[in-house]
Amino acid sequence: MASGGAPTISAGDLEKYGYCPLNWWRSLGTSDGLGPETVEGERRHEEVAAELKGIEVHEIRAKESERMVMYFAVAATIVAVFGMAFFTPASVQITQILIIVALIWILAAVFFLYRAETLVTREQKLYAERTIVVFSIVAGIIAGVAVSFRETDPSLAQATVGAAVGWLVGASWFLVRSLKSLEVARSAREKHRVGDAAIPYVDSEVEKPKLFASKRHGLTGRPDAVLLAGEVHVPVEVKTGRTPRGPLFSHILQIAAYCLLMEEEFGKPPPYGIIRYDRASHEIEYNDDLRKMVLGKMDEMRTALARGGGVHRNHNRPGKCAGCSRREGCPERLA
Ligand code: SF4
């Protein structure tokens, strides 16, 4: 209920009302999701939700792997310095081979680090960490070279240098793992056109995240996703199936309702909401006119509820009825 006692309306109700008032009226008290198109739509929605969620999962995995690279690189540096320090002059050749191997690994690591930087925008802190890793490895090897000509314990030296190379292999493995995760996250970001924005909210049937609600307006809704662009929360609605030439009125009404919910929840109106079709994406400007339109439609719906009926088809398009999920038994259907 709204603060004034009026019935609560969902963003989904607004979408149905926008499609055809009779569609909304006939949906009251029934459950959605029975038709084959709806089932397929739900399946696609879950697929999109899983991919969007996957972005966060892969980026977290990449960060964890990068931390492991740090540990492995530092350990390798320490072990290498000790190992090389124990080499005798007779083993200089082995030392040189191991140093070359180590250098190849370092070069590979630097290359991967560079690649990682070009894949996605990373925080400055992370960049500094990577630079430290590279410099610590190089510094360690140089130190190792310098001390490797001293005469000490050769067998202990060989074992430790072998261990150091092993650590470097480990570090590189984590780098590759990190890059793979970043690649997956990057291609999912590209596919869903979410740029670098954080995705703090993804709707899914399985997890049923928070229901946004405005007591003031008696409005509720769960957008498919919310992007955090700077300080504003931008709702995203994903529409599966055919891609229309332009955004449909019913979808505009729904995304406007989500924008209103974002404004109420976070105290800042988003500049736009996003409607995403399979082959097109539209940023719908959220302004005073759109806000008034949502509130106006909600008033119309509440008036209809108060009088207990009198809701009719508001179009003359047979094609719309042909694609309507509630055409079975509809007294005003045109197809
Ligand atoms: S069949 Fe046509 S008139 Fe009936 S609810 Fe659907 S769109 Fe409206």
Residues whose N, C-alpha, C, O or C-beta is under 5 A from the ligand:
A	BS01	SF4	C20 L22 N23 R313 K320 C321 C324 R326 R327 C330 E332 R333 L334
